[in-house]
């Protein structure tokens, strides 16, 4: 067997393992650092709990605004695009752009950079004053050096500026809350 | 009906004059006195003396406008200085400054028959003391101010120290209701809420004392069931069409809860608890020959046709005079202002001042939801028509053609469900046949309609004053991209503490075929091509507060 073919087969065999595996340091509760993030609009605090297990990645968001508390769970699969009903993003709530209840976003997830970046690409159904439309959304969750900081960079097909959210790890007992 | 409406409008126009005639007419050359307040409203600091002076103002101004208060620059109502200047210029009032409480009592103690002592350790006693002050012509004092009152010949009428120690607010006001309510006005009530903790700002207390109103700060929060039940008793015993002056208590309940409750009884809300000088302002009518002339940019019957553009219109709907009006930049772009229509009755000079100082880009609209602040989804059907007739008549006096609606009963602050039911929308269309259109919301909302030539458009965006301007521009650009059909009608609510210069800065960052237009032009264009959906409150939409 020629070395190049071996490399190819190894590559083909190992590649799925590589893309299915996120860095375990992603797992845990992350808290938004507002001072290092794009200004929130209509949210006071944001936590995200990430649970990556092989190709499945679960997200649990805990959001607050005054007395409003919103908790959302959603999961993606790096092996294949999935339909996520009521897909959650940290939205700008003073805009008349509303998630369409019970409708699903198509979300593709990919591990990049040796599992230190998770990329999500989603087609998100929204309602505006002119009716129903779709927002194409691109997210990268980047684990920063040291494994205790997480950057979420989000692009919209409809927004001229990226949204950048900086999270820090919530350690120990506090992470359970 | 139109004749009746015209008659009502004439009567309403004359009301301030009639009211002034009941007292001493405000005539050129009038003498009055002015005090300048600092910004210290701490219970342990400047509040006791200010509470005394504001109550004294209500007594001094019972029969004539004598005492006026100019507040510090940090005060919520920024117009007290400009309005003093207006009284000097347009009404020939000559003000003599009083610098101390002693000087004020020296001038005006003769309008009081004594004093009532309230206890700063039991804050509801201040409200009870104000109620007594109105009924018995008393000033309100803390123990530390008794000597001052007595130096000016005032004798003790009542002393609330100890009477309510250890009692809940509900118990205190239940007792006060038993003692005083029967003698108080049943047309008006004072909700002296606002700040909690170590600060109170009872700016409106002069008005309550002058009009012999009952003062309270009861909660409309269902979690405080005893307070809510008592407040419901008051509301049910007010005369139909009554008005609640003041504001809810921060932290005890929410604006949404209180306004919902008030609206459920078909009553009117006039904010805020800090609103100053009504006892003075109510006694001046419009200057001779003055007539409201709004800056209409399009004739009533003109038809405009929208082009393939993005039309943007800005509205400032919070109580005019709270914020932007006196800040630099006003007039640089078209801005619609929610004038407080009830001031035709209570503060006509202030309305005249706003009209006098309006630039061609300032446009006045009616509201909010009725003749004053109400949540229409909750107004009883048998009160709706009467209230809206009153609002329609006020709009005619003020030469206004666009009516603003807001129902935050199901919202959480400036977010969430601010929509109108179809039944409510039907009622508005029936009640206002002559308007050019309606706008709705505070934060964004999604109630929209178009019937004949009258659109109903909700805000698509709310400018949070704290949001960085480049993010505001990005938000608006995203709305423009998401709403890809042209024309797109983008209605924007400018929160009162934004300044106009920063809004101009945002407009300069917008992309696309954008045109900022005055609100009346916006409505005409929106009537010409409906690219927005027709939508009402969906029963399935989430509600933050479920109501009572």
Interface residues (C-beta under 8 A of the other chain):
Chain A: X38 X39 X41 X42 X65 X66 X67 X68 X92 X93 X94 X95 X96 X97 X98 X101 X126 X127 X128 X129 X130 X131 X133 X135 X156 X157 X158 X159 X160 X161
Chain B: X412 X413 X414 X415 X416 X443 X444 X445 X446 X448 X458 X459 X460 X461 X462 X463 X464 X466 X467 X468 X470 X471 X474 X475 X477 X478 X479 X481 X482 X483 X484 X485 X488 X489 X511 X531 X532 X533 X540 X544
